[in-house]
Amino acid sequence: MGKNLDGGKVVCRANIRTLKNYFSNVENIYLKTNEALQCAFVRISEGDNLAEIDNTNSCVPYTGLILRQPSSFRYIQTILSQFLISWLSRLAIQNIYKRFFYDDNWRVAVSREIETPLLKWTYINSSIAHQNWLADPFLLRTDRQTYLLYEEFDQLLGKGRISYSVLDAEKSPPQSSITYSGSRLLLETPTHLSYPYTFEKDGRFFFIPENGNNGCNLYEITEDEAIEGKLKAKKIKKILSGKCVDPSYIRLRDTDYLFLTGWNDDSPDLLRVFISSDILSDELIEHQCSPILVSNILGRSAGRILMIDDYSCLRPSQISINTYGEGIAFTEFRVSRTSISYRTTTTRLFSHKSAPFSNIHHLDFQAEIMALDLRLRPRFFT
C-alpha cells in the first residue's frame, strides 16, 4: 500500500518477476510478498517505526482487474505459440544484432583514471571462444602482482566460472590504458559460480563466490611460486548452507560481517547480515536484527563494501526498479553486534541517453584502480 492507495507511508518496494506459468506465478506472488509482510509486521509489533523509503521513482501499483484463469487448451496453445515465436524471433534478431552492433553481453572494464572516457578504459576479453560474457569484477593486490577476478559465463553450458587476469598497472605509463595478460581459469565447479568477493585477512588472501544452492564457501588464494602470475584456489570451509546471493564481507572493529540476499530463495528485498568473531575459525550466526526490510534499490550487493570507521561502512547495491542493472546506489550502515541502522545516501550511478553504456550493476576500487561491469550501447548510438 502507499500514499496513492491509502495515504500511508511506503516502507518497502519490491519487484516480482512475472512467470509465464499461471500456477507458478500465483504461488510466487504469495511466497515473495509473504516474507516481506511477515518481516514488516514483526517490526511493527515490536514497536519499530519503520522508516519511509524514497518512492519518487516507483512505478504506480496495478489496481485493475485480474483476468480469470485460462482454460487448459488455451493455456497450452498460448505457451507453445509464445515459445515458437520468441525462439524464432530471438534467433533472427541475435544474428542481425551481432552482425551490425556490439554484443550486448556484460563486459568488464578497468582504469586508473575515473575521468577517462569509458570507451577508452581497458576491456577484458573472455577466454571462451564462443562467448564473451564477463561480470562481477573484484581486484586483488599482493606484494607481487595486481589481479582482477571475475565471473566468466559460458552461455552454451549455462553457468559461470571464476577467472582472473594479471593487470600490468605498474608497467603502463600513468595516462595510458592498463594492459593485462589475458584470462586464466581460477575455479570451476559443476554448478554456477559468480561474484568472487576478494579480501585480505591476517596476511592471507581469500574470496567468497556466489555458488547458487550449494551454500557459501570460503576459498584461499595463493600465488604459484614457480609460475609468475599464476593463482591457485583452495577451499577452506563452507561457511553457510543454502542459497546465498552476492555474499559481501567486511570486518569492523572485532567482528566479521557478511551481507547477503536471496537466502534459501527468500525475497531479494530482505537483506540478511551474519556475524562472527573470526570467519576463518568460528561459525557465522545471523545478526539479531536480521533480516532487514529494505527495497529493490538496497537489496542485492553491487560490489565491495567500504569501511568508513570502526562501526560504519558504505555498501553499494543494485538499483532494479524497472529492469536489471539500472544503476548503483550507496547506503551507509552503522553496525555492532547488537544493532544495525542505515542511511541511504543521495549518490547514484545511472546511465543516461548520452552515456556509452546502457546498464551497470557492479564496481570495485582498490590499489588506485577502478573496475566495473556494464553493457555497452549499440555502436550506431554511441
ROLODREN-156342 format. One line per field, with one value per residue (C-alpha): residue in three letters; residue number from 1; x, y negated, z negated. Coordinates in steps of 0.02 Angstrom, whole numbers, plus 50000, padded with zeros to 5 digits. Each point is the difference from the previous one (the first is absolute). Example, Ala and Ser with C-alpha at 12.3 -4.5 7.8 and 13.67 -1.06 7.14 Angstrom:
BEGIN
resn <- (ALA, SER) $
resi <- (1, 2) $
xx <- (50615, 50069) $
yy <- (50225, 49828) $
zz <- (49610, 50033) $
! end
This chain:
BEGIN
resn <- (MET, GLY, LYS, ASN, LEU, ASP, GLY, GLY, LYS, VAL, VAL, CYS, ARG, ALA, ASN, ILE, ARG, THR, LEU, LYS, ASN, TYR, PHE, SER, ASN, VAL, GLU, ASN, ILE, TYR, LEU, LYS, THR, ASN, GLU, ALA, LEU, GLN, CYS, ALA, PHE, VAL, ARG, ILE, SER, GLU, GLY, ASP, ASN, LEU, ALA, GLU, ILE, ASP, ASN, THR, ASN, SER, CYS, VAL, PRO, TYR, THR, GLY, LEU, ILE, LEU, ARG, GLN, PRO, SER, SER, PHE, ARG, TYR, ILE, GLN, THR, ILE, LEU, SER, GLN, PHE, LEU, ILE, SER, TRP, LEU, SER, ARG, LEU, ALA, ILE, GLN, ASN, ILE, TYR, LYS, ARG, PHE, PHE, TYR, ASP, ASP, ASN, TRP, ARG, VAL, ALA, VAL, SER, ARG, GLU, ILE, GLU, THR, PRO, LEU, LEU, LYS, TRP, THR, TYR, ILE, ASN, SER, SER, ILE, ALA, HIS, GLN, ASN, TRP, LEU, ALA, ASP, PRO, PHE, LEU, LEU, ARG, THR, ASP, ARG, GLN, THR, TYR, LEU, LEU, TYR, GLU, GLU, PHE, ASP, GLN, LEU, LEU, GLY, LYS, GLY, ARG, ILE, SER, TYR, SER, VAL, LEU, ASP, ALA, GLU, LYS, SER, PRO, PRO, GLN, SER, SER, ILE, THR, TYR, SER, GLY, SER, ARG, LEU, LEU, LEU, GLU, THR, PRO, THR, HIS, LEU, SER, TYR, PRO, TYR, THR, PHE, GLU, LYS, ASP, GLY, ARG, PHE, PHE, PHE, ILE, PRO, GLU, ASN, GLY, ASN, ASN, GLY, CYS, ASN, LEU, TYR, GLU, ILE, THR, GLU, ASP, GLU, ALA, ILE, GLU, GLY, LYS, LEU, LYS, ALA, LYS, LYS, ILE, LYS, LYS, ILE, LEU, SER, GLY, LYS, CYS, VAL, ASP, PRO, SER, TYR, ILE, ARG, LEU, ARG, ASP, THR, ASP, TYR, LEU, PHE, LEU, THR, GLY, TRP, ASN, ASP, ASP, SER, PRO, ASP, LEU, LEU, ARG, VAL, PHE, ILE, SER, SER, ASP, ILE, LEU, SER, ASP, GLU, LEU, ILE, GLU, HIS, GLN, CYS, SER, PRO, ILE, LEU, VAL, SER, ASN, ILE, LEU, GLY, ARG, SER, ALA, GLY, ARG, ILE, LEU, MET, ILE, ASP, ASP, TYR, SER, CYS, LEU, ARG, PRO, SER, GLN, ILE, SER, ILE, ASN, THR, TYR, GLY, GLU, GLY, ILE, ALA, PHE, THR, GLU, PHE, ARG, VAL, SER, ARG, THR, SER, ILE, SER, TYR, ARG, THR, THR, THR, THR, ARG, LEU, PHE, SER, HIS, LYS, SER, ALA, PRO, PHE, SER, ASN, ILE, HIS, HIS, LEU, ASP, PHE, GLN, ALA, GLU, ILE, MET, ALA, LEU, ASP, LEU, ARG, LEU, ARG, PRO, ARG, PHE, PHE, THR) $
resi <- (1, 2, 3, 4, 5, 6, 7, 8, 9, 10, 11, 12, 13, 14, 15, 16, 17, 18, 19, 20, 21, 22, 23, 24, 25, 26, 27, 28, 29, 30, 31, 32, 33, 34, 35, 36, 37, 38, 39, 40, 41, 42, 43, 44, 45, 46, 47, 48, 49, 50, 51, 52, 53, 54, 55, 56, 57, 58, 59, 60, 61, 62, 63, 64, 65, 66, 67, 68, 69, 70, 71, 72, 73, 74, 75, 76, 77, 78, 79, 80, 81, 82, 83, 84, 85, 86, 87, 88, 89, 90, 91, 92, 93, 94, 95, 96, 97, 98, 99, 100, 101, 102, 103, 104, 105, 106, 107, 108, 109, 110, 111, 112, 113, 114, 115, 116, 117, 118, 119, 120, 121, 122, 123, 124, 125, 126, 127, 128, 129, 130, 131, 132, 133, 134, 135, 136, 137, 138, 139, 140, 141, 142, 143, 144, 145, 146, 147, 148, 149, 150, 151, 152, 153, 154, 155, 156, 157, 158, 159, 160, 161, 162, 163, 164, 165, 166, 167, 168, 169, 170, 171, 172, 173, 174, 175, 176, 177, 178, 179, 180, 181, 182, 183, 184, 185, 186, 187, 188, 189, 190, 191, 192, 193, 194, 195, 196, 197, 198, 199, 200, 201, 202, 203, 204, 205, 206, 207, 208, 209, 210, 211, 212, 213, 214, 215, 216, 217, 218, 219, 220, 221, 222, 223, 224, 225, 226, 227, 228, 229, 230, 231, 232, 233, 234, 235, 236, 237, 238, 239, 240, 241, 242, 243, 244, 245, 246, 247, 248, 249, 250, 251, 252, 253, 254, 255, 256, 257, 258, 259, 260, 261, 262, 263, 264, 265, 266, 267, 268, 269, 270, 271, 272, 273, 274, 275, 276, 277, 278, 279, 280, 281, 282, 283, 284, 285, 286, 287, 288, 289, 290, 291, 292, 293, 294, 295, 296, 297, 298, 299, 300, 301, 302, 303, 304, 305, 306, 307, 308, 309, 310, 311, 312, 313, 314, 315, 316, 317, 318, 319, 320, 321, 322, 323, 324, 325, 326, 327, 328, 329, 330, 331, 332, 333, 334, 335, 336, 337, 338, 339, 340, 341, 342, 343, 344, 345, 346, 347, 348, 349, 350, 351, 352, 353, 354, 355, 356, 357, 358, 359, 360, 361, 362, 363, 364, 365, 366, 367, 368, 369, 370, 371, 372, 373, 374, 375, 376, 377, 378, 379, 380, 381, 382) $
xx <- (50000, 50058, 49949, 49910, 49892, 49970, 50100, 50128, 50188, 50099, 50116, 50047, 50002, 50028, 50004, 49932, 50045, 49846, 49999, 49913, 49927, 49839, 50008, 50185, 49968, 49864, 50106, 50151, 49900, 49936, 50174, 50097, 49872, 49975, 50183, 50003, 49832, 50051, 50161, 49906, 49864, 50128, 50092, 49837, 49946, 50166, 49969, 50116, 49944, 50053, 50089, 49920, 50102, 50027, 49850, 50021, 50053, 49880, 49884, 49814, 49925, 49880, 49823, 49899, 49910, 50094, 49945, 49929, 50101, 50005, 49935, 50125, 49989, 50024, 50143, 50096, 49965, 50065, 50158, 50045, 49968, 50098, 50146, 50009, 49981, 50124, 50128, 49994, 49998, 50147, 50107, 49964, 50027, 50161, 50076, 49960, 50052, 50169, 50038, 49972, 50011, 50103, 49961, 49883, 50076, 50077, 50180, 50133, 50106, 50142, 50084, 50113, 49919, 49815, 49988, 50063, 49860, 49920, 50031, 50188, 50005, 50083, 49873, 50040, 49970, 49927, 50103, 49843, 49997, 49813, 49949, 50059, 49903, 50099, 49929, 50027, 50183, 50098, 50178, 50137, 50167, 50147, 50183, 50038, 49853, 49831, 49864, 49822, 49878, 49832, 49859, 50025, 49833, 49986, 49830, 50008, 50026, 49884, 50116, 50141, 50174, 50128, 50143, 50134, 50120, 50166, 49998, 50163, 49956, 50178, 50071, 49874, 50035, 49899, 49873, 49986, 49881, 50038, 50070, 49962, 50058, 49843, 49872, 50042, 49890, 50004, 49850, 49868, 49868, 49856, 49884, 49994, 50130, 50001, 50037, 50176, 50009, 50185, 50076, 50161, 50003, 50149, 50120, 49908, 49884, 49826, 49843, 49818, 49908, 49815, 49964, 49813, 49917, 50166, 50027, 50127, 50180, 50162, 50153, 50181, 50100, 50186, 50129, 50098, 50183, 50061, 49890, 49986, 49823, 49917, 49870, 49933, 49837, 49978, 49835, 50015, 49824, 49814, 49944, 49813, 49881, 49861, 49986, 50098, 49994, 50146, 50084, 50102, 50127, 50070, 50086, 49958, 50090, 50003, 49860, 49984, 49839, 49925, 49859, 49895, 49826, 49895, 50042, 49914, 49895, 49923, 49953, 50142, 49937, 50050, 50181, 50077, 50154, 50107, 50138, 50151, 50148, 50112, 49928, 50152, 49977, 49828, 49825, 49890, 49839, 49860, 49997, 49858, 49937, 50000, 49909, 49989, 49851, 50072, 49943, 50043, 50131, 50089, 49986, 50133, 50181, 50093, 50181, 50124, 49941, 50111, 50048, 49961, 50052, 49999, 49810, 49947, 50014, 49938, 49911, 49964, 49839, 49915, 49858, 49864, 49842, 49945, 50139, 50158, 50157, 49923, 50136, 50086, 49946, 50104, 49942, 50092, 49981, 50042, 50016, 50048, 49968, 49833, 49936, 49989, 49946, 50018, 49984, 49976, 50114, 49950, 50144, 49943, 50090, 49881, 50012, 49928, 49959, 50171, 50098, 50090, 49924, 49820, 50016, 50119, 49986, 50171, 50159, 50159, 50140, 50167, 50184, 49958, 49907, 49813, 49910, 49818, 49886, 49880, 49905, 50055, 49872, 49987, 50137, 49873, 49948, 50170) $
yy <- (50000, 49823, 49818, 50020, 50140, 49971, 49846, 50102, 49991, 50117, 50112, 50127, 50010, 50163, 50072, 50175, 50088, 50048, 50184, 50067, 50147, 49940, 50115, 49964, 49814, 50000, 50106, 49887, 49843, 50076, 50063, 49839, 49880, 50109, 49985, 49810, 49980, 50118, 49903, 49834, 50061, 50069, 49833, 49905, 50117, 49968, 49813, 49963, 49844, 50055, 49866, 49938, 50038, 49890, 50035, 49862, 50118, 50138, 50073, 49973, 50159, 50097, 49989, 50062, 50164, 50164, 50112, 50171, 50159, 50057, 50170, 50143, 50000, 49811, 50007, 50134, 49913, 49834, 50075, 50094, 49852, 49882, 50121, 50024, 49816, 49942, 50134, 49961, 49813, 50010, 50095, 49875, 49847, 50068, 50035, 49825, 49916, 50088, 49965, 49812, 49952, 50033, 50159, 49951, 50116, 49938, 49935, 49967, 49842, 49928, 49830, 49898, 49835, 49985, 49849, 50102, 50020, 50169, 50062, 49975, 50111, 50171, 50136, 50178, 50132, 50170, 50158, 50092, 49990, 50012, 49879, 49835, 49974, 49934, 49923, 49970, 49940, 49997, 49937, 50086, 49920, 50105, 49955, 50071, 49962, 49917, 50123, 49981, 50142, 50011, 50113, 50074, 50064, 50138, 49984, 50173, 50083, 49878, 49967, 49888, 50035, 49892, 49936, 49867, 49886, 49927, 49810, 49918, 49834, 49959, 50031, 49888, 49813, 49895, 49931, 50156, 50147, 50145, 50153, 50177, 50177, 50085, 50104, 50153, 50124, 49995, 50103, 50104, 50115, 50102, 49858, 49812, 49885, 49809, 49848, 50047, 49880, 49982, 49943, 50008, 50065, 50035, 49980, 50130, 49978, 50072, 49991, 50050, 50036, 50015, 50184, 50016, 50127, 50078, 49885, 49867, 50063, 49917, 50023, 49949, 49926, 50036, 49953, 50137, 49979, 50084, 49911, 49811, 49934, 50168, 50012, 50154, 50016, 50117, 50027, 49963, 50039, 49976, 49851, 50006, 50129, 49963, 49869, 49839, 49857, 49877, 50038, 49845, 49997, 49863, 49996, 49857, 49985, 50179, 50077, 50077, 49958, 50086, 49913, 50102, 50015, 50138, 50118, 50166, 49911, 49872, 49828, 49901, 49850, 50077, 49965, 50126, 49969, 50136, 49971, 50092, 49959, 50080, 50065, 50112, 50100, 49962, 50032, 49864, 49961, 49888, 49828, 49971, 49855, 50104, 50007, 49817, 49942, 49896, 49977, 50035, 49863, 50061, 50189, 50085, 49951, 49909, 50024, 49973, 49928, 49854, 49964, 49826, 50025, 50138, 50011, 49933, 50055, 49948, 50137, 49989, 50084, 50035, 49888, 50109, 49896, 50045, 50109, 50090, 49896, 49826, 49928, 50001, 49920, 49973, 50026, 49958, 50138, 49982, 50171, 50084, 50171, 49942, 49868, 49954, 49833, 49929, 49838, 49992, 49873, 49893, 50066, 50102, 50071, 50005, 50011, 49859, 49978, 49931, 50130, 50138, 50134, 50051, 50101, 50011, 50101, 50024, 49904, 50022, 49881, 50054, 49963, 49840, 50101, 49999, 50150, 50013, 50103, 49927, 50024, 49891, 49918, 50049, 49917, 49904, 49906, 49966) $
zz <- (50000, 50025, 49999, 50166, 49926, 49816, 49951, 49903, 50012, 50113, 49897, 50132, 50189, 50092, 50174, 50030, 50161, 50101, 50049, 50155, 49905, 49918, 49847, 49969, 50017, 49867, 49884, 50026, 49959, 49838, 49952, 50029, 49927, 49846, 49950, 50013, 49912, 49860, 49971, 49999, 49881, 49878, 49999, 49973, 49859, 49914, 50004, 50145, 50094, 50173, 50098, 50159, 50156, 50151, 50112, 50128, 50140, 49956, 50130, 49969, 49924, 50111, 49931, 50149, 50028, 49991, 50142, 49964, 50020, 50183, 50055, 50014, 50190, 50012, 49875, 50097, 50166, 49934, 49925, 50160, 50113, 49887, 49995, 50189, 50039, 49869, 50049, 50186, 49970, 49881, 50124, 50138, 49890, 49924, 50170, 50063, 49839, 49987, 50182, 49992, 49816, 49846, 49905, 49859, 49871, 49839, 50013, 49870, 50012, 49895, 49988, 49886, 50047, 49961, 50116, 50149, 50130, 49973, 50177, 49969, 49846, 50014, 50039, 49948, 50135, 49962, 50025, 50058, 50189, 50024, 49863, 49929, 49841, 49852, 49840, 49813, 50001, 49836, 49982, 49900, 49961, 49935, 49975, 50172, 50114, 50023, 50051, 50060, 49960, 50088, 50056, 50173, 50063, 50129, 50084, 50080, 49831, 49914, 49853, 49944, 49937, 49910, 50108, 49976, 50092, 49947, 50015, 50050, 49919, 49945, 50173, 50088, 50023, 49875, 50126, 50110, 49994, 49883, 50088, 49943, 50033, 50065, 49906, 49895, 49909, 49809, 49945, 50087, 49924, 50074, 49948, 50034, 49921, 49997, 49890, 49937, 49852, 49956, 49835, 49898, 49822, 49887, 50146, 50106, 50148, 50018, 50105, 49973, 50165, 50026, 50031, 50027, 49885, 49948, 49853, 49962, 50009, 49947, 50113, 49971, 50144, 50014, 50131, 50088, 49952, 50159, 50128, 49991, 50008, 49966, 49861, 49911, 49904, 49851, 49911, 49814, 49941, 50029, 49897, 50037, 50073, 50122, 50137, 49969, 50127, 50013, 49832, 49950, 49858, 49890, 49831, 49882, 49834, 49928, 50104, 50173, 50093, 50152, 50095, 50123, 50077, 50075, 49856, 50038, 50134, 49883, 50064, 50083, 49902, 49834, 49957, 49880, 49894, 49919, 49872, 49932, 49889, 50132, 50163, 50024, 49840, 49926, 50064, 50072, 49909, 50061, 49922, 49877, 50107, 50160, 50118, 50043, 50103, 50140, 50182, 50180, 49989, 49844, 50019, 50107, 49975, 50139, 49950, 49859, 49834, 49947, 49819, 49933, 49818, 49868, 50000, 50170, 50181, 50172, 50095, 50188, 50059, 50165, 50058, 50077, 50005, 50176, 50075, 49947, 49991, 50000, 49890, 49831, 49835, 49842, 49821, 49840, 49869, 49816, 49920, 49839, 49927, 49931, 50121, 50184, 50073, 50174, 50095, 50187, 50083, 50148, 50105, 50150, 50150, 50148, 50188, 50105, 50184, 50045, 49900, 50097, 49887, 49972, 49839, 49852, 49841, 49920, 49956, 49899, 49953, 49932, 50022, 50097, 50132, 50034, 50076, 50054, 50108, 50127, 50161, 50143, 50112, 50184, 50101, 50107, 49843, 49920) $
! end
